[in-house]
């Protein structure tokens, strides 16, 4: 029985959806107008990600022979889903908390995630290509470097978050801003986890 060739295609589709989601989040934060419309766009993309996740889960249940370990397929599927969930959660909190003006670091951090997702979308179609291990390892290294950049931005927020805050409303705004930054940083961390899982899959099957 031949391998199911749709897994790599579906993971590539999930990675592209994550990249489009990251682009939508960047647009929301860098051009903070029509907020509810843009937040809904991110939520729609998260629903699309859920659809792809379910399709991969169903494919796995129905496939007797798969291109790599089932545990790795499950892990990669869940990690890509969590990546989009983190971005959607950040966008949703902007709306839920009625944020009038996002912290500038939010957009910078979202841009880091967008760059990571672009690399994932570039590399995911190669996941079953044993002769492209070096190419994917190079992409994974770039994703790790971007994650380090995201950590620096997050640290900058933590140092400055409560500067000049002297009242309860200001404290609440700062806490909510910090929560949203943490969610975007979580997405950056999650992108790195996806890259590590892809590397692991390739090494196991080299």
Buried (B, 14 or more C-beta within 10 A) or exposed (E): EEBBEBBBBBBBBBBBBBBBBBBBBBBBBBEBEEBEEBBBBBBEBBEBBBEBBEBBBEBBEEBEEBBBEEEBBEBBBBBBBBBBBBBBBBBBBBBEBEBEEBBEBBBBBBBBBBBBBBBBBBBBBBBBEEEBBEEBBEBBEBBBBBBEBBBEBBEBBEEEBEEEBEEEEEEEBBEBBBEBBBBBBBBBBBBBBBBBBBBBBBEEBE
